[in-house]
Amino acid sequence: MNKITSSICLLIASITMASHASANESLSDFQGPWFGQKTPGVVAELFAPDMVSVEGRYEFGISFSPDLTAMYFTTLDIIEGVDTNPQIYYSTIENKRWTKPKKANFTKGKMTYELLPYASLNDNRVYFTGRKPDSKESGVWYVTRTESGFSEAQRYELPYNTGRLSDMNQGRNGDLVFTNMSERKMYYAKNDKGRFLVPKPIDIEFGIHGFMSPTNDYLLVNARNTDDEQRKDHDLFIYFKEKDGSWSKPINMGPVVNTKHTETVPRITPDGQFLFFGRYNEPNGASNLYWVSTQVITQLKQQYFNR
């Protein structure tokens, strides 16, 4: 009997150890905010190399939850001879450690592409762009964060959520900003007590993939660098909101952010402290995620309004 009891105890112990090992395999070594990374200053730095910014893979369009305990970003694998599709990866904090990023697959295959996630500042949703060739359901979708994970993905039922709507995000007041990729034009929809008014084109000179600051006082876009006709790359530009509600002239964000490579898809963290963006600087043209303190924006704002 003692031998049987001992065998059972050993079996339970081995199962418990295997369970703990399996759980630990899903966790990274990173703790603390921002995926455990040392925060940057006013010069852009690579974000989480080898874990988020992976060599030989595109990464762009990152978003953090308002409480900074979840992270979502877009990836696109480079596989020679294979048509790959952009997908969203995510990581959350469990037992004070970040989980290793894994594919979200929010729509369970309903949409071929899932990209450009945005963790809302105003509700518990993660909005994203879902696309499938020749599908009328393409456009902005969302999932709701729950204690056990995510709800079933739903298409965002707005009358202007056409198949080419992308980059939807909001300020804290709930106003919507999005890009119509068919028109290569950005729109703004005012939130009137929970009801969105008819969206209007944003009156700016150029730019797409726009992102509104949490406090609605500036707008970030990317657009082709026009200073040198020989250059084909894109830079990040900023528009400041004037006192009358109009937008300033576009301001190039300068060499602490922009390089000879393309910079694209700017995103501001929920606390307004950091700017994230994609930089296409790998030899094969793939992009990595970079981040920089929004002190660079504060400096540009001071220069603009004190000129």
LINPEVEN-V869579 format. One record per run of one state. SS is the DSSP state (A for helix, B for strand, O for the rest). FROM is the first residue (numbers start at 1). TO is the last residue. If there is no record, write none. Layout:
ss;from;to
SS;FROM;TO
SS;FROM;TO
This chain:
ss;from;to
O;1;1
A;2;25
O;26;26
B;27;31
O;32;33
A;34;36
O;37;44
B;45;46
O;47;48
B;49;49
O;50;52
B;53;53
O;54;56
B;57;64
O;65;69
B;70;77
O;78;86
B;87;94
O;95;96
B;97;99
O;100;101
B;102;103
O;104;112
B;113;119
O;120;124
B;125;131
O;132;138
B;139;146
O;147;148
B;149;150
O;151;153
B;154;155
O;156;164
B;165;170
O;171;175
B;176;180
O;181;184
B;185;189
O;190;190
B;191;192
O;193;194
B;195;196
O;197;199
B;200;201
O;202;207
B;208;212
O;213;217
B;218;224
O;225;233
B;234;241
O;242;246
B;247;247
O;248;250
B;251;252
O;253;262
B;263;268
O;269;273
B;274;279
O;280;287
B;288;293
O;294;294
A;295;305
O;306;307
